[in-house]
């Protein structure tokens, strides 16, 4: 088995290090890239378009939220108006019942209703003397 200088055993837990060999590959002179205006424009338009769409969506959501709150408030006001009208109707019915009770509770009214129902007045009481 041949042993090379600098050879190391592989570790199962650590990944292998990649050794760079600058002497093996000659370095080519770096060419400066020419910036393309088309790519810059292409990059700016989608960003602006995305931001514009995002702002439109946010504005729509805020206006929709405002509309929902307005509808909820007006529906609550309508319900309160309905409850007030029902309360007034119940108060009127209560007053009507109280006046009917007062009218029908009098002696003359009770006698009239008894006669209309087929009842007659009792004759004078019979008194039995005690022995």
Backbone torsions as a table, in degrees:
resi	resn	phi	psi	omega
1	UNK	NA	132.8	-178.1
2	UNK	-91.6	141.5	179.1
3	UNK	-112.9	125.6	179.3
4	UNK	-101.2	146.5	180.0
5	UNK	-69.3	129.8	179.5
6	UNK	88.5	-1.3	178.5
7	UNK	-76.3	139.9	-179.9
8	UNK	-128.7	152.0	177.1
9	UNK	-71.3	148.2	180.0
10	UNK	-76.5	139.7	177.4
11	UNK	-97.7	137.1	-179.4
12	UNK	-75.9	-23.6	-175.4
13	UNK	-93.8	-31.6	-177.4
14	UNK	-102.5	141.1	177.9
15	UNK	-70.9	158.3	-179.5
16	UNK	-71.7	143.9	175.2
17	UNK	-86.4	139.7	178.0
18	UNK	-90.9	120.2	-179.5
19	UNK	-87.3	130.8	178.3
20	UNK	-91.9	137.3	179.4
21	UNK	-120.7	91.2	-178.4
22	UNK	-68.9	-20.9	-178.1
23	UNK	-80.8	-23.8	-176.7
24	UNK	-77.6	-34.4	-177.2
25	UNK	-113.4	120.7	179.3
26	UNK	-72.4	139.6	-179.2
27	UNK	-78.7	124.7	176.2
28	UNK	-84.9	147.0	178.3
29	UNK	-64.7	135.2	-178.3
30	UNK	-72.0	127.7	178.5
31	UNK	-91.6	136.1	177.8
32	UNK	-76.0	134.2	-179.6
33	UNK	-83.6	142.0	178.2
34	UNK	-86.0	125.2	-179.8
35	UNK	-74.4	135.7	-178.7
36	UNK	-100.7	129.5	179.4
37	UNK	-70.7	-27.6	-179.2
38	UNK	-64.9	-43.6	-179.2
39	UNK	-68.2	-34.7	178.0
40	UNK	-66.1	-42.4	178.3
41	UNK	-65.5	-40.5	-179.2
42	UNK	-64.7	-32.6	178.8
43	UNK	-75.0	-34.7	-176.8
44	UNK	-75.2	-37.3	-176.0
45	UNK	-64.4	-49.2	179.5
46	UNK	-63.4	-34.3	178.9
47	UNK	-64.9	-46.9	179.3
48	UNK	-64.6	-42.5	179.9
49	UNK	-63.4	-41.8	178.6
50	UNK	-65.0	-41.5	178.6
51	UNK	-65.3	-42.3	179.7
52	UNK	-62.7	-45.2	178.4
53	UNK	-63.0	-41.8	178.3
54	UNK	-60.7	-43.7	178.6
55	UNK	-64.6	-38.9	177.8
56	UNK	-63.9	-43.3	179.5
57	UNK	-64.2	-43.1	179.6
58	UNK	-64.3	-42.8	178.4
59	UNK	-62.8	-41.0	178.3
60	UNK	-63.3	-43.8	-179.8
61	UNK	-64.0	-41.1	178.7
62	UNK	-65.6	-41.3	178.9
63	UNK	-68.5	-36.5	177.3
64	UNK	-64.6	-41.8	177.7
65	UNK	-61.9	-42.5	178.5
66	UNK	-63.3	-41.8	179.0
67	UNK	-63.5	-41.8	179.2
68	UNK	-62.5	-42.6	179.4
69	UNK	-64.7	-39.8	179.4
70	UNK	-64.2	-43.8	179.2
71	UNK	-64.5	-39.7	179.7
72	UNK	-63.7	-41.9	179.9
73	UNK	-66.4	-43.1	-179.7
74	UNK	-68.0	-34.9	177.0
75	UNK	-67.2	-37.4	176.8
76	UNK	-65.2	-41.6	177.1
77	UNK	-62.3	-39.4	177.5
78	UNK	-64.0	-43.8	178.4
79	UNK	-62.5	-40.4	178.6
80	UNK	-63.7	-40.7	176.7
81	UNK	-62.9	-41.1	178.0
82	UNK	-63.8	-43.2	180.0
83	UNK	-65.1	-38.2	177.7
84	UNK	-64.4	-41.3	178.6
85	UNK	-65.2	-41.2	178.2
86	UNK	-66.0	-37.9	178.7
87	UNK	-64.4	-42.8	177.4
88	UNK	-62.3	-40.6	178.9
89	UNK	-64.5	-40.8	177.7
90	UNK	-66.7	-36.9	176.9
91	UNK	-63.7	-42.1	178.2
92	UNK	-63.9	-41.1	178.8
93	UNK	-64.7	-39.5	177.9
94	UNK	-62.3	-44.4	178.8
95	UNK	-63.9	-40.0	178.2
96	UNK	-63.7	-42.0	178.7
97	UNK	-64.9	-40.7	178.1
98	UNK	-62.8	-40.9	179.2
99	UNK	-69.6	-35.3	176.5
100	UNK	-65.8	-40.8	178.6
101	UNK	-63.4	-43.3	178.4
102	UNK	-63.8	-39.5	-178.0
103	UNK	-72.9	-43.2	-177.2
104	UNK	-80.1	-10.7	-178.8
105	UNK	-87.1	-6.5	-179.9
106	UNK	-75.2	155.1	-176.6
107	UNK	-63.0	-41.3	-177.6
108	UNK	-65.8	-36.2	179.6
109	UNK	-69.6	-37.6	179.8
110	UNK	-67.7	-42.1	178.4
111	UNK	-62.3	-44.2	179.7
112	UNK	-61.3	-42.3	179.9
113	UNK	-68.1	-34.1	178.5
114	UNK	-69.0	-42.4	178.2
115	UNK	-64.6	-40.9	178.5
116	UNK	-65.6	-27.2	178.9
117	UNK	-85.5	2.5	177.2
118	UNK	96.7	6.9	177.9
119	UNK	-91.2	149.8	177.1
120	UNK	-120.3	169.7	178.9
121	UNK	-74.0	148.3	178.0
122	UNK	-73.9	146.6	175.3
123	UNK	-71.5	175.1	-179.9
124	UNK	-61.0	142.5	-177.1
125	UNK	-66.4	147.8	177.1
126	UNK	-95.3	125.0	-178.1
127	UNK	-101.1	125.3	178.8
128	UNK	-103.4	123.7	-178.3
129	UNK	-70.6	148.9	-179.6
130	UNK	-77.0	148.2	179.8
131	UNK	-95.1	NA	NA
